Amino acid sequence: RDHPVVISKYITGAKEVEMDGIGKAGELVNYAIAEHIENAGVHSGDATLLLPAQRLFVETHRRVKSISAKLCKALKISGPFNIQFICKDNEVKVIECNLRASRSMPFISKTYNVNFIELATRIMSGLPVYPAIIQPMDIDYVACKVPMFSFGRLKNSDPRLGVEMSSTGEVACFGVNAYEAFLKGMLAANFKLPAKNIVVSIGPVSAKTEFVNTGAARQLQDMGFSLFATKSTHEYLTKQGITCSLVYKPLIKREPNVLTMLHAGKIDMVIDVPDSMDSDALTDGFKMRRGAIEAGVSLITDIKTAIFAVTAMHKKWMRESSGKSFWDICSWQEYVEIVERLN
């Protein structure tokens, strides 16, 4: 009691899920559940969202809705609210509950063609409200919200994802599946698809293992990309039978050096997953990430995003290799027609 100690427990490898809802006198009127592609630990404003959620266990989905309804009732909510959850092995915990409309509300309204803000406004104004019919299982498309960053305009800023929000905007795109919607969103956020050379530098051993075990490394090789990897990543990939060339980190004054290749325009994409959340302007990782930004090269710093992006590119390559089109170009009205029929 004289010397209190606070002990924090960190949950690793967990998924973050968001629930945006509208309450009326404590009753949940309408809600939407979206999932992050990145694991929990990335600020929700910097996360890539999929709606409807694509990879949640049914039990996780049920618990998220149940907890949301209980909080809505306990707090007697009348209006919009947002809850962020951390989910792992069907265990669901609340990160925070915000009694306000979130930045995801317009995205959800467009995706489901239901004006959540209008519903909330009518409730707060004492006007009659009727719940909209939303059946995610009957919707034939997926929407993806992708953050936009301004690291190129912020000198010496470290372009990485963490618990503090860094994005300065966002875009949303629809697709027939999560991978098409994701790639559309990435392209709309100024991401350039690689043409030939990719640098891979992954710090944590667990992330290296995941990159290989999910098939992402092999998929890059199958698509004909030339892979360049920093020392430890090169050693790991080589042992796993992945063909790649060694490239030296910025602070090692030897060639081929990743900074030299970036400045010469020889790299199309950099996958740099940091070993730690600490940022240091003297580290190789920082210089590599800044080098990619300053060279206008596509950069991915999260392992989940990297794997999802590679899988999406591979699906695009597979379809186009068989003479089929990957892109499904439709107007918003064409996508949401199914929702209008449900209502």
N, C-alpha and C positions, 0 to 999 in steps of 0.2 A: 504493500500500500504506500510505503514511503517513496519507492522508486518504481512507478508503473512502467511497464514495457508493452509496446504495441507490436504484435506479431502479425504480419500480413501473409496470406496464403495466395499464391499465384496458380491459376488454372491454365495450363498450357494445352495447345492443340484443340481448343474448343471453338465451336462455331458461334457467330453472333447473329441474332435474329431480331428483327424489328416488328413491332405491332403498332399500327396506327388505327385509332378507333374514334368513334363518336358515341358519347354517352348521353342519356336523358334521365335525369333524376336517379343516377346510379345503375341504369339498365344499359347494356351494350346494344346499340342500335345497328351499327355497321362497323366492320373492321377489315383490315388487310394485313397479311403476314408476308414479309419480305426477308430474304436471307442475304448475307454478305458472302461474296466470293472469298475475301480475305478472312483469316481467322480472327477471333476476338483479340483486341490489342491495337487495332487500327481504328482511329477516330471515325465515327459513323459518317461524318461529312466527307471523309476521304475514301470511304469504302465503295466498292462496286456492288450494286444491289440487283438482285433478280426477283422479279414479280410476275406471276405467282412463284413462291418458293419452290425450287426444283428438287432439292436433295435432302429434305427433312424426313425423318421417321414420322409415321402417322402418330405415334404416341407423343413425340416431341411437339407436333402441331397441336394435338389435343390439349397438352398441358399448357402451351403458350396461350391458347384461347381461354382455358379455364382460369388461369392466373389473372389474365387481363380482365375477365368478367368480374372476378372477386375484387380486384383493385378498384374497378369502376364503381362497384357497389359500396365498398368500404369508404371511398372518398366522395361518394354521392356526386359523381361527375356529370355535368350538363354542358356538353361542348366537346371540342377536340382534345385528344391526348395521345401521347406517344410513350411506348415502353420498349426499352432495349433489354434483350435477354442474352445470357451466355448459356450455351447448350452443349452438353457432352454426354454421350452414352445414355440419352434419354433423361438425363438429369438437367433440370431447367432452373436457372437462378436469375433474379432480376438485377440488372446493372443499375438502371434508373428509370423513374417514371416522371414524365414531364407533362404538366397540365397546360398544354398549348398545342397549336398546330406545328408539326415538324416541317423541315424542308422537303420531306418526302411526300407530303400531302398532295401537291399538284401532280406529281408523278403518278401517284396511286389513282387519283381522280381521272387522269387521262387514260391510264391502263385499263381500268375497269369501266370507264365511261360513266362514272358516278361522281357527282360533284359533292365531295365530302364537306367542303367548306360551306356550301349552301345548306346542307343538312344541319351542320353545327350552328350556323347563323339563325336558322329557323327555330331550332331548339332554344337558343339563348334569347330569342325574341318572343318566345311563348307561342309560336305558330305550330299548327299540326305537322307532324312528320311521319312518313311511312318508310320503313326500312327498304332499301334497294335489294334486289335479288342478285347476289354475287356467288357464282359457282365456279371456283378456280379450275376444277377438274374438267369443266366443259369448255374452257377457253382454249382455242386452237393456236395461241401464240404466246410468246414470252417477251416481256419488256426488261430492258437492262438500263440502269442509271449509272453513268460513268463520270468520275470527277475530272475536272480540268485544273491544271496547275500553272503558276506563273513563275516557276523557278528561274527561267531564262532572264527575267527582268529583275530578279532579286540576287544581287551579287553576293557570292560566297555563301548562299543558303544551301543547306544539304538536302538534295531531292530524295527524301526517303519518307516512308509512312510510319506513323507512330501514334501516340495517344493524343497529341496536340494537332488540331486541324490546320491543314496547310492549303487546301484547295481554294480556288477563287471563283469557281463556277462548276457547272455540271451539264451534261447532255443526256438525253434519253432516246433510245431507239427500240423498235419492235422487230421481232424476227419469228420465223416458224419454229425455232428452237432456241435454247439458251446460247448456243455457240454463235449462231448468226447474229442474234441481238447484241451479244457482247462485242463481236468484231465490228459491227456497224457503229456501236457506241465508241469504241476505241478510235476508229478512224475519224469520227466526228469530233473527238477530243484531240485531234492533231497527231495521233499515233500513226507512224508510217510502218507498213508491213515490210519486213526484211526481204532483200532480194538474193543475197549471197552469203555474207560473212556475219557470224554472231559470236560475241564474246560471252562466256559463261564464267562467273566467279561466285561460288556459293560457299559461305562460311560454315554454318552449322553442319555437322555430319548427318544429323537427322534430315536436314533439307536436301543434302546431296543424295541420300538414300531414297527419299521421296521422289526426287527429280528422275532418278533412274527407274525405280520400281513402278511408277505410274506409266512408264513408257515414253515420257516426254523427251528424254535425251535421244532415244532410238527414233522417235518420230521426226526430230529435227534432221537426223542423219538420213532417214528414208526420203525426206523431201529434198535432199541434195544440198543442204546448207553446209558450208565449211565452218566447223566449230573451232574456236580458239578458247583456251581455258588457262586460268592462272594456276600456279604450281600445285596446290593441294587438290584443287578441283580436277586438274589435268591428271594427276596420279589416280584419283578415285575413278574418273570416267574411263581411263585407259584399262584399269583392272576389271572394269565391268564390260569391256569389249566395245566401248564407244570410241570411234576414231576422232581425235581432236589434236590440235597443234598447241604447243606451249607458247604462252605469251606472258611477258613479265609485267609486274605491277609498276605503277608510276614511280615509286620511290627507288626502285631497283634500276640503276642506270645501265641497262642492257637491252639489246634488241633481239627479237621484235618486242617493242614496248607498247602497251595498250594505248598510252597517250599519243605516241607517234602515229599509230594506225588510225586513231580517231581523227587527229588533225589532218591526216592525209586523205580522209574520206574513204578508208578501206573497211570500215565497220558499219553495218546496217542496224544492228540492235545489240544492246547490252543487257544481260541478265545479271544483276549484282545483288545478291542477298546478303546483307551484313551479318556479322557474327554476333553483334551486340547492338542494343538500342542506344548506346552512347555515341555521340557525334563528336568527331575531333578533326579539325581542319588539317592536321598533320598526317592523317591516316591515308593509306593507299585507297581504301574504299571511297573516302570522300573525294579524293582527286579523280578517281575513275568516274564516279557519278557526275561530278561537276564537268569533267571532260566530255561526257556524253551529252549533257545538256547544252554546253557551249558549242558543240559540233553539230547540234540539231539532230542527234541520233536517238532513236527510240530507246527508252530506259524502263526496265521493270525491276523493282526492288523487293517484291513480295513473292514468296515461293508458290503460294496458292494461285496468285494471279498469273505467274509465269507458266505454271502447268496448264491452267485453263486456257491461256492464250495460245500455247503450243498445240493443245488438243484442238482448239477451234481452227487454227491454221491448217492442221493436218486434215480435218474434216473437209475444209474448203479445197485443199489440194486433191483429196481423194475424189470428190465429186467432179471437179474440173478435169481431172485426169481421165475420168470415164465419160467425158463429153457432156456432163450435166452442169447446169448453172447452180451456183451456191447461193447467190443472192435472191431474195424474194422481195421485190420492190412493190409495195402497196401503199395506198394513202392511209391515213389514220382512220378514216371512215370505213375503209374496207376491213381493217383489222378488228375494229370494235363492233362490227355488224352482229357478231354472235352474241355479244353482251346485250345489244338492243333487243334481240329476239328473246333472250331470257327474261327481260323485263316486260 
